[in-house]
Amino acid sequence: MGDDTTDLQPILPLPDPSSETVRDDVGREARNTFWIECYQIVVRVGWIFKTETIIMPAVLDAVVDSGFLRGLLPVLNRVGQSVPPLFIAGGLARRPLKKWSLVATSLAMAGCFAALAAAWGPLQTTRPDLLAILFLVVYATFSSVIGVNQLVFAALQGKLISPGHRGRAMVVSVTVGSVLAIAAAIVLLGPWLKQPDGFPKIFLATATFFAISAIAPVFLDEPADAARSSTAAGSQSSWAVVSAGLASWRATIAADRTLVRLSLVAACFSAVLMMFPHYQAFARDRLGSGADSLLAWVCTQNAATGLASLVAGPVSDRRGTRIVLVWLVALSAVTPLVVTALSLLPHSTAVHWFWIVYVPLGLNPISLKLFTNYSLELAPSAADHPRYVSIVGAALAAPFVLSPLVGLAVDRLGFRHVFITGALVIAVGALIAAGLPEPRHVSLDRRSD
């Protein structure tokens, strides 16, 4: 027989599907999937009160109408969501239980909006300049907290839900969450948008739902990871820890060319996120839309997200994440083109149909989830999940240094040129995404080929 013993491998005993261990694992995953879905549903309901594409820019414009300051929102959003996770990824990977970090970050998210709700009334009429500064500071703080929160959630999802079931979890959480969010928007958000003192109520509702979401992670049946040595890290200076982290990121990027290509796709996709604050401003300044249109746009975007998840989730489970990611990135280029097309119509017609813009914009939340899911599948092991997710998040954030310039370009050159350029950048990202492999079908040792 020689020295080759590979023929002996198939006779090793396989796990019995009916065994108690397998049943326990299946039951644990089902329970964890349920509580993760509950968490995402409650967060989505709270999120509709602070929709990034509509409500947050409108809040800032209510204080000071400036394209430059509006252009800062995507910068604060993506830098906050991407840079802090880079520095906590290593510590998170060493943490045996991660669900308590999800609880803590959820409560911190609630605290940010509770503080904004408390400060809005006293400052709105007396010191709008301080209110604008406070809003940007709170927004930056919240973005940092949500960045860490999303990293923790991704690590938990990668740990507790198998790749073939993550699409289903997305479908349930997004569809149910979208229905409940739309109902909450119609009952609460719509009337509050019409009230002079409506913004504090909106902030307080956001804080309440984020606080409620912190309950779900407590019930996760999370097995503790094997303890990893942190003595060396604890004895090092902060600069040494940061340097070690940078070296680890560089080594990861150098070893995985697919991760580099995915990061390029993410960088191109960031154009979608840089342009979204300017859509509602375009409709208000150029088409004469009023505050009553915000509710219709919010509901349209959330309905589109829910419907898109019904397709994206099952397809990603059955055929893989890559094909869905390619299509979502490609379709995202439609949004700025739709806005450009509407700008060519009479204003009375364009404002009537402007809700169409938020149909393709509803793909954004699904796209960001797919970037995370692809990163999780690309990582060689669960211990690498935080690092891979944080690297792709950093790639999403890197181009945002240009976002204030985008705002200035809108002020100086007009909306149309900016939107067409953005569509071209997104299309390039879709072309790069088409060359990505499917992680489930490619062996780890071939990723760097």
Secondary structure, 3 states (H helix, E strand, C coil): CCCCCHHHHHHCCCCCCCCHHHHHHHHHHHHHHHHHHHHHHHHHHHHHHHCCCCHHHHHHHHHCCCHHHHHHHHHHHHHHHHHHHHHHHHHHHHCCCCHHHHHHHHHHHHHHHHHHHHHHHHHHCCCHHHHHHHHHHHHHHHHHHHHHHHHHHHHHHHHHCCHHHHHHHHHHHHHHHHHHHHHHHHHHHHHHHCCCCHHHHHHHHHHHHHHHHCCHHHHCCCCCCCCCCCHHHHHCCHHHHHHHHHHHHHHHHHHCHHHHHHHHHHHHHHHHHHHCHHHHHHHHHHHCCCCHHHHHHHHHHHHHHHHHHHHHHHHHHHHCHHHHHHHHHHHHCHHHHHHHHHHCCCHHHHHHCHHHHHHHHCCHHHHHHHHHHHHHHHCCCHHHHHHHHHHHHHHHHHHHHHHHHHHHHHHHHCHHHHHHHHHHHHHHHHHHHCCCCCHHHCCHHHCCC
